[in-house]
């Protein structure tokens, strides 16, 4: 982390977990553990938990995000939620382009870019996920893949709007598998992503953008990962569902 240049953010991605009573209980357990955090703290929860999370975190240092949004403001898109709907509810953040959306639900670089555009237009802050498959890493094309995903998703995003984008490098092979990129691997790719941003905008913009690492970051490995100069926080999956574990990661980012 380099807090002199950019904000560190720890965001929990709950995925498809927790009923409303369970969500309320988890947040109530988490609140006192992270109240003194010296980093951004975000919980991205299922749509059904958004109102519960917003009520439970009102007046606290925890911000609430959604796990996806559609690119249209409204229309015949059964089962989808638009960015203006999230904004009206009081949501501040939205995760876009997660590998599970790409892998299971047909998300492409084109639809990711459209969703990013819609979220920015609605006034949301985007947590934009990028990352390579195991076979792509083994083929030595990690930089080509993450570079392409970054450029595609940021298409049409102004320098000013970049201030409402958090990039999250999530190697697909390390999500939910228990495998984690080494601290050096995470920093290497995050640094490369920053060079891509610099080419798209300028060095000041690249230095200022928050780039998280996601992919089995947990209470045990968070400190080593966050010690890396280009790792500015984490997008946390499984560990975000356990208040003590998530709080330990927040503590590591608050040093």
C-alpha positions as CSV (number, residue, x, y, z in Angstrom):
1,X,0.0,0.0,0.0
2,X,1.0,3.6,-0.5
3,X,-1.5,5.7,1.4
4,X,0.3,8.9,0.6
5,X,-0.8,8.5,-3.0
6,X,-4.1,6.6,-2.8
7,X,-6.8,5.2,-0.5
8,X,-6.7,1.6,0.7
9,X,-10.1,-0.1,0.6
10,X,-11.1,-3.5,2.0
11,X,-14.4,-4.6,0.4
12,X,-16.3,-7.8,1.3
13,X,-18.1,-9.6,-1.5
14,X,-20.7,-11.7,0.3
15,X,-21.8,-13.4,-3.0
16,X,-25.0,-15.5,-2.6
17,X,-24.9,-15.8,1.2
18,X,-26.9,-14.6,4.2
19,X,-30.6,-14.1,4.9
20,X,-31.6,-10.7,6.2
21,X,-31.5,-11.8,9.9
22,X,-28.1,-13.4,9.3
23,X,-26.9,-10.2,7.5
24,X,-28.0,-8.0,10.3
25,X,-26.2,-10.2,12.9
26,X,-23.0,-10.3,10.9
27,X,-22.9,-6.5,10.5
28,X,-23.7,-5.9,14.2
29,X,-20.8,-8.2,15.0
30,X,-18.5,-6.4,12.6
31,X,-19.2,-2.8,13.5
32,X,-17.3,-2.5,16.7
33,X,-14.4,-4.4,15.2
34,X,-13.8,-2.0,12.4
35,X,-15.0,1.3,13.8
36,X,-11.4,2.7,14.0
37,X,-10.3,1.5,10.6
38,X,-7.7,3.7,8.8
39,X,-8.9,2.5,5.4
40,X,-12.2,2.3,3.4
41,X,-14.5,-0.5,4.5
42,X,-17.2,-1.7,2.2
43,X,-19.6,-4.7,2.3
44,X,-21.1,-5.8,-1.0
45,X,-24.2,-7.9,-0.3
46,X,-27.0,-9.7,-2.2
47,X,-29.8,-7.5,-3.4
48,X,-32.2,-8.8,-0.7
49,X,-29.8,-7.6,2.0
50,X,-29.2,-4.1,0.7
51,X,-31.9,-2.4,2.8
52,X,-30.9,-4.4,5.8
53,X,-27.2,-3.5,5.4
54,X,-28.0,0.2,4.7
55,X,-30.0,0.4,7.9
56,X,-27.5,-1.4,10.0
57,X,-24.5,0.7,8.8
58,X,-26.2,4.1,8.9
59,X,-23.9,6.6,10.5
60,X,-21.0,4.2,10.6
61,X,-17.7,3.9,8.6
62,X,-19.0,0.9,6.7
63,X,-20.2,1.7,3.1
64,X,-22.6,-0.6,1.3
65,X,-22.3,-2.0,-2.3
66,X,-24.2,-4.3,-4.6
67,X,-22.7,-7.2,-6.4
68,X,-23.8,-6.3,-10.0
69,X,-26.0,-3.9,-11.9
70,X,-27.6,-3.9,-15.4
71,X,-26.6,-1.4,-18.1
72,X,-30.1,-0.2,-18.9
73,X,-31.9,2.3,-16.6
74,X,-35.1,0.4,-16.9
75,X,-36.9,-2.0,-19.3
76,X,-37.7,-5.5,-20.2
77,X,-34.9,-7.2,-18.3
78,X,-36.5,-9.7,-16.0
79,X,-34.6,-10.4,-12.9
80,X,-32.1,-7.5,-13.3
81,X,-31.5,-4.4,-11.2
82,X,-30.4,-1.0,-12.6
83,X,-27.8,1.3,-11.4
84,X,-30.3,4.1,-10.7
85,X,-32.4,1.7,-8.6
86,X,-29.3,1.1,-6.5
87,X,-28.4,4.8,-6.2
88,X,-32.0,5.6,-5.1
89,X,-31.8,3.0,-2.4
90,X,-28.6,4.6,-1.0
91,X,-26.0,2.2,-2.3
92,X,-22.6,3.7,-2.9
93,X,-20.6,0.9,-4.6
94,X,-21.2,-1.8,-7.1
95,X,-19.0,-4.8,-8.1
96,X,-18.8,-5.2,-11.9
97,X,-17.1,-7.9,-14.0
98,X,-16.5,-10.5,-11.3
99,X,-15.1,-13.7,-12.7
100,X,-18.1,-15.6,-11.5
101,X,-20.3,-13.3,-13.6
102,X,-18.0,-13.8,-16.6
103,X,-17.8,-17.6,-16.0
104,X,-21.4,-18.5,-15.2
105,X,-23.5,-15.8,-16.6
106,X,-22.0,-14.9,-20.0
107,X,-20.4,-11.6,-18.9
108,X,-18.1,-10.2,-21.6
109,X,-15.7,-7.3,-21.9
110,X,-18.4,-5.5,-23.9
111,X,-21.1,-6.0,-21.2
112,X,-18.7,-5.1,-18.4
113,X,-17.9,-1.8,-20.1
114,X,-21.7,-1.1,-20.5
115,X,-22.3,-1.8,-16.9
116,X,-19.4,0.4,-15.8
117,X,-20.8,3.2,-17.9
118,X,-24.3,2.8,-16.4
119,X,-22.9,2.7,-12.8
120,X,-20.8,5.8,-13.3
121,X,-23.7,7.7,-14.9
122,X,-25.8,6.8,-11.9
123,X,-23.2,8.2,-9.5
124,X,-22.0,4.9,-8.1
125,X,-18.4,3.9,-7.4
126,X,-17.3,0.8,-9.3
127,X,-15.2,-2.1,-8.0
128,X,-14.0,-3.4,-11.4
129,X,-12.8,-7.0,-11.4
130,X,-10.2,-8.3,-13.8
131,X,-8.1,-11.4,-13.9
132,X,-6.8,-14.4,-15.8
133,X,-7.7,-18.1,-15.9
134,X,-5.2,-20.7,-14.8
135,X,-4.5,-21.8,-18.4
136,X,-3.9,-18.2,-19.4
137,X,-1.3,-17.7,-16.6
138,X,0.4,-21.0,-17.6
139,X,0.5,-19.8,-21.2
140,X,2.3,-16.7,-20.1
141,X,-0.4,-14.2,-21.3
142,X,-1.5,-12.8,-17.9
143,X,-0.5,-9.3,-18.9
144,X,-2.3,-9.5,-22.3
145,X,-5.5,-10.7,-20.6
146,X,-5.6,-8.2,-17.7
147,X,-4.5,-5.4,-20.0
148,X,-7.2,-6.1,-22.5
149,X,-9.9,-6.3,-19.7
150,X,-8.7,-3.1,-18.2
151,X,-8.7,-1.1,-21.5
152,X,-12.1,-2.5,-22.5
153,X,-13.8,-1.7,-19.2
154,X,-12.3,1.8,-19.0
155,X,-13.4,2.6,-22.6
156,X,-15.2,6.0,-22.4
157,X,-14.3,6.6,-18.8
158,X,-13.0,10.1,-18.3
159,X,-10.0,11.0,-16.1
160,X,-12.3,12.6,-13.6
161,X,-14.6,9.5,-13.6
162,X,-11.5,7.3,-12.9
163,X,-11.7,8.7,-9.4
164,X,-14.9,6.6,-8.9
165,X,-13.2,3.3,-10.1
166,X,-11.5,0.8,-7.9
167,X,-9.7,-1.9,-9.8
168,X,-9.6,-5.4,-8.3
169,X,-7.1,-7.9,-9.7
170,X,-8.6,-11.3,-9.0
171,X,-6.8,-14.2,-10.7
172,X,-9.6,-16.6,-11.5
173,X,-7.6,-19.6,-10.4
174,X,-7.4,-18.2,-6.9
175,X,-11.0,-17.5,-6.3
176,X,-12.7,-19.9,-3.9
177,X,-10.0,-22.4,-4.5
178,X,-7.9,-21.7,-1.4
179,X,-5.0,-20.9,-3.8
180,X,-3.5,-17.5,-3.5
181,X,-1.1,-15.6,-5.7
182,X,2.1,-15.0,-3.9
183,X,2.6,-11.4,-2.7
184,X,5.2,-10.9,-5.4
185,X,2.8,-12.2,-8.1
186,X,0.0,-10.0,-6.9
187,X,2.1,-6.9,-6.8
188,X,3.6,-7.7,-10.2
189,X,0.2,-7.8,-11.9
190,X,-1.2,-4.9,-9.9
191,X,1.8,-2.8,-11.0
192,X,1.3,-3.8,-14.6
193,X,-2.3,-2.8,-14.4
194,X,-1.2,0.6,-13.1
195,X,1.1,1.0,-16.1
196,X,-1.9,0.3,-18.3
197,X,-3.9,3.0,-16.5
198,X,-0.9,5.4,-16.9
199,X,-0.9,4.8,-20.7
200,X,-4.6,5.4,-20.9
201,X,-4.5,8.6,-18.8
202,X,-1.3,9.8,-17.1
203,X,1.1,9.0,-14.2
204,X,-0.8,11.1,-11.7
205,X,-4.0,9.3,-12.5
206,X,-2.3,5.9,-12.3
207,X,-0.7,6.7,-9.0
208,X,-4.0,7.7,-7.6
209,X,-6.1,4.7,-8.6
210,X,-6.8,2.1,-5.9
211,X,-6.0,-1.4,-7.1
212,X,-7.1,-4.2,-4.8
213,X,-6.1,-7.9,-4.8
214,X,-8.8,-10.5,-4.5
215,X,-8.5,-14.2,-4.6
216,X,-8.4,-16.0,-1.3
217,X,-7.0,-13.1,0.7
218,X,-7.6,-14.0,4.3
219,X,-6.6,-13.1,7.9
220,X,-3.4,-15.0,7.7
221,X,-2.0,-13.7,4.4
222,X,-3.4,-10.2,4.3
223,X,-0.5,-8.5,5.9
224,X,2.1,-9.9,3.5
225,X,-0.1,-9.0,0.5
226,X,-0.9,-5.5,1.8
227,X,2.8,-4.9,2.4
228,X,3.2,-4.8,-1.4
229,X,3.5,-1.2,-2.8
230,X,0.9,-1.7,-5.5
231,X,-1.7,-3.7,-3.5
232,X,-4.1,-1.1,-2.1
233,X,-6.5,-3.3,-0.3
234,X,-8.6,-6.4,-1.1
235,X,-11.9,-7.7,-2.4
236,X,-12.6,-10.4,0.1
237,X,-14.9,-13.4,-0.5
238,X,-15.1,-16.1,2.1
239,X,-13.3,-14.2,4.8
240,X,-15.9,-11.4,4.6
241,X,-18.6,-13.8,6.0
242,X,-16.7,-14.1,9.3
243,X,-16.5,-10.8,11.3
244,X,-13.2,-11.6,13.1
245,X,-11.5,-12.6,9.9
246,X,-12.7,-9.6,7.9
247,X,-11.8,-7.3,10.8
248,X,-8.3,-8.8,10.8
249,X,-7.9,-7.9,7.2
250,X,-9.2,-4.4,7.8
251,X,-6.7,-4.1,10.7
252,X,-3.8,-5.1,8.4
253,X,-4.9,-2.4,5.9
254,X,-5.1,0.2,8.7
255,X,-1.4,0.0,9.6
